[in-house]
Amino acid sequence: MPVLYPHRPWPATPNGFMNVTIQRFDPRERSSTPFPDRVRILELELTPALAEWAETQAVLTPDEIARADRYAIERPRQQFLTVRTVLRLVLGARLGLAPQAVPLSVTPDGKPYLRDGADFHFNVSHTDGLGLIVTAPVPVGIDAEPLRPMPSADGLVERFFALAERVQYRQLPVEQKLPGFFKGWVCKEALLKGVGCGARGLEHCVMDMDPQTPARVLGLTGCAAAMGPHWSLQVWQPTERHLAALALQDHECISENRGLPSPVVCPHSPEERETSRGADQVA
Ligand SMILES: CC(C)(COP(=O)(O)OP(=O)(O)OC[C@H]1O[C@@H](n2cnc3c(N)ncnc32)[C@H](O)[C@@H]1OP(=O)(O)O)[C@@H](O)C(=O)NCCC(=O)NCCS
């Protein structure tokens, strides 16, 4: 495995940033209670053995099974199946429903949601052996990408990123371009998944592409602005091989009167980040 990031600018967990609980989760052990009373991220190691276990749970709906069967390649099929199974177990436990009865639906843009409404939000990502499931009291998006050499990075930025991102990326020193590319990519997708507009919003959100600075949103327009401008972002490395980002609607900043719990410190300034650092414990 090539060492792409000898300087390791990213933390191993997002806990220093806001009140996030993060845990390595093996659903076969069931030793924990992964309920979304606050922001909670479950990291799954997506192995063939876990996929076999997931199949034995038999909690997927016929539509989901048909969807899994449409994957032409076995590994992504298993990853979808495993993450969807664990998602159903987690949501079922939270809602007091059998996993098969969790009323999952999907928006026209592809965002899964709970049909009957719920007082929490969730999102998932699965890639290259890693699954992430996040639950939160506010809209949330999560994304992970495997870190790898990307000869096509410059071209992808020119094709898919917003003008301001392209300008910033072009000005990065050559050794910062690949970390900047991955940082921008995971932040963009996490944010777009939080808002729900998916790839439709690629050019409508501007992320800070500098890998040396804290992740932040620099601008939102069009569908990406549908839920307002206040989003917190954090990038971390759940494994040596993956970079991940969490996008969380900044509820303490905008919705003090909505009766939500108030665990999140708005991470707008370095001082505030510092104050919140260390306030959390890994569950
Ligand atoms: C969702 C999307 C934004 C990212 O998908 P991805 O990175 O390929 O895959 P991930 O595993 O991270 O995420 C997939 C999950 O996102 C969720 N998702 C899909 N569309 C979503 C949306 N509009 N909003 C929120 N979540 C969504 C689903 O739960 C999906 O998992 P599931 O199929 O098991 O239900 C996808 O729409 C996409 O098209 N990405 C590619 C965009 C692109 O070209 N980027 C290039 C930048 S260089």
The ligand as an SDF file (V2000), in Angstrom:
LIG
                    3D

 48 50  0  0  0  0  0  0  0  0999 V2000
  -24.8220    9.3830   -3.1290 C   0  0  0  0  0  0  0  0  0  0  0  0
  -23.6770    9.8820   -3.9920 C   0  0  0  0  0  0  0  0  0  0  0  0
  -23.5380   11.3850   -3.8520 C   0  0  0  0  0  0  0  0  0  0  0  0
  -22.4060    9.2590   -3.4480 C   0  0  0  0  0  0  0  0  0  0  0  0
  -22.4030    7.8730   -3.6070 O   0  0  0  0  0  0  0  0  0  0  0  0
  -21.0940    7.0150   -3.4750 P   0  0  0  0  0  0  0  0  0  0  0  0
  -19.9660    7.8390   -2.9400 O   0  0  0  0  0  0  0  0  0  0  0  0
  -20.8870    6.3470   -4.7680 O   0  0  0  0  0  0  0  0  0  0  0  0
  -21.4720    5.8860   -2.4540 O   0  0  0  0  0  0  0  0  0  0  0  0
  -21.5810    5.8730   -0.8590 P   0  0  0  0  0  0  0  0  0  0  0  0
  -21.4060    4.4870   -0.4510 O   0  0  0  0  0  0  0  0  0  0  0  0
  -20.7390    6.8820   -0.1910 O   0  0  0  0  0  0  0  0  0  0  0  0
  -23.0740    6.2940   -0.6060 O   0  0  0  0  0  0  0  0  0  0  0  0
  -24.1050    5.4820   -1.0380 C   0  0  0  0  0  0  0  0  0  0  0  0
  -25.2650    5.7120   -0.0970 C   0  0  0  0  0  0  0  0  0  0  0  0
  -25.6420    7.0650   -0.1430 O   0  0  0  0  0  0  0  0  0  0  0  0
  -27.0270    7.1490    0.1180 C   0  0  0  0  0  0  0  0  0  0  0  0
  -27.5450    8.0860   -0.8690 N   0  0  0  0  0  0  0  0  0  0  0  0
  -27.7300    7.8980   -2.1870 C   0  0  0  0  0  0  0  0  0  0  0  0
  -28.2120    9.0380   -2.7370 N   0  0  0  0  0  0  0  0  0  0  0  0
  -28.3190    9.9230   -1.7390 C   0  0  0  0  0  0  0  0  0  0  0  0
  -28.7670   11.2600   -1.6770 C   0  0  0  0  0  0  0  0  0  0  0  0
  -29.2150   11.9220   -2.7370 N   0  0  0  0  0  0  0  0  0  0  0  0
  -28.7130   11.8850   -0.4980 N   0  0  0  0  0  0  0  0  0  0  0  0
  -28.2920   11.2480    0.6030 C   0  0  0  0  0  0  0  0  0  0  0  0
  -27.8680    9.9830    0.6170 N   0  0  0  0  0  0  0  0  0  0  0  0
  -27.8910    9.3270   -0.5560 C   0  0  0  0  0  0  0  0  0  0  0  0
  -27.6200    5.7560   -0.0020 C   0  0  0  0  0  0  0  0  0  0  0  0
  -27.9570    5.3430    1.2810 O   0  0  0  0  0  0  0  0  0  0  0  0
  -26.4800    4.9420   -0.5330 C   0  0  0  0  0  0  0  0  0  0  0  0
  -26.3750    3.6920    0.0740 O   0  0  0  0  0  0  0  0  0  0  0  0
  -27.3580    2.4920   -0.2980 P   0  0  0  0  0  0  0  0  0  0  0  0
  -27.2950    2.3800   -1.7660 O   0  0  0  0  0  0  0  0  0  0  0  0
  -26.7880    1.3490    0.4420 O   0  0  0  0  0  0  0  0  0  0  0  0
  -28.6930    2.8990    0.2170 O   0  0  0  0  0  0  0  0  0  0  0  0
  -23.9800    9.4980   -5.4180 C   0  0  0  0  0  0  0  0  0  0  0  0
  -25.1270   10.1920   -5.7780 O   0  0  0  0  0  0  0  0  0  0  0  0
  -23.0290    9.8100   -6.5240 C   0  0  0  0  0  0  0  0  0  0  0  0
  -23.4640    9.8590   -7.6020 O   0  0  0  0  0  0  0  0  0  0  0  0
  -21.7530   10.0160   -6.3790 N   0  0  0  0  0  0  0  0  0  0  0  0
  -20.8270   10.2630   -7.4440 C   0  0  0  0  0  0  0  0  0  0  0  0
  -20.6590   11.7410   -7.6630 C   0  0  0  0  0  0  0  0  0  0  0  0
  -19.4360   12.0290   -8.4580 C   0  0  0  0  0  0  0  0  0  0  0  0
  -19.4000   11.8160   -9.6340 O   0  0  0  0  0  0  0  0  0  0  0  0
  -18.4330   12.5580   -7.8020 N   0  0  0  0  0  0  0  0  0  0  0  0
  -17.2200   12.8280   -8.4540 C   0  0  0  0  0  0  0  0  0  0  0  0
  -16.4150   13.7280   -7.5880 C   0  0  0  0  0  0  0  0  0  0  0  0
  -14.7650   13.5820   -8.0890 S   0  0  0  0  0  0  0  0  0  0  0  0
  1  2  1  0
  2  3  1  0
  2  4  1  0
  2 36  1  0
  4  5  1  0
  5  6  1  0
  6  7  2  0
  6  8  1  0
  6  9  1  0
  9 10  1  0
 10 11  2  0
 10 12  1  0
 10 13  1  0
 13 14  1  0
 14 15  1  0
 15 16  1  0
 15 30  1  0
 16 17  1  0
 17 18  1  0
 17 28  1  0
 18 19  1  0
 18 27  1  0
 19 20  2  0
 20 21  1  0
 21 22  1  0
 21 27  2  0
 22 23  1  0
 22 24  2  0
 24 25  1  0
 25 26  2  0
 26 27  1  0
 28 29  1  0
 28 30  1  0
 30 31  1  0
 31 32  1  0
 32 33  2  0
 32 34  1  0
 32 35  1  0
 36 37  1  0
 36 38  1  0
 38 39  2  0
 38 40  1  0
 40 41  1  0
 41 42  1  0
 42 43  1  0
 43 44  2  0
 43 45  1  0
 45 46  1  0
 46 47  1  0
 47 48  1  0
M  END
$$$$
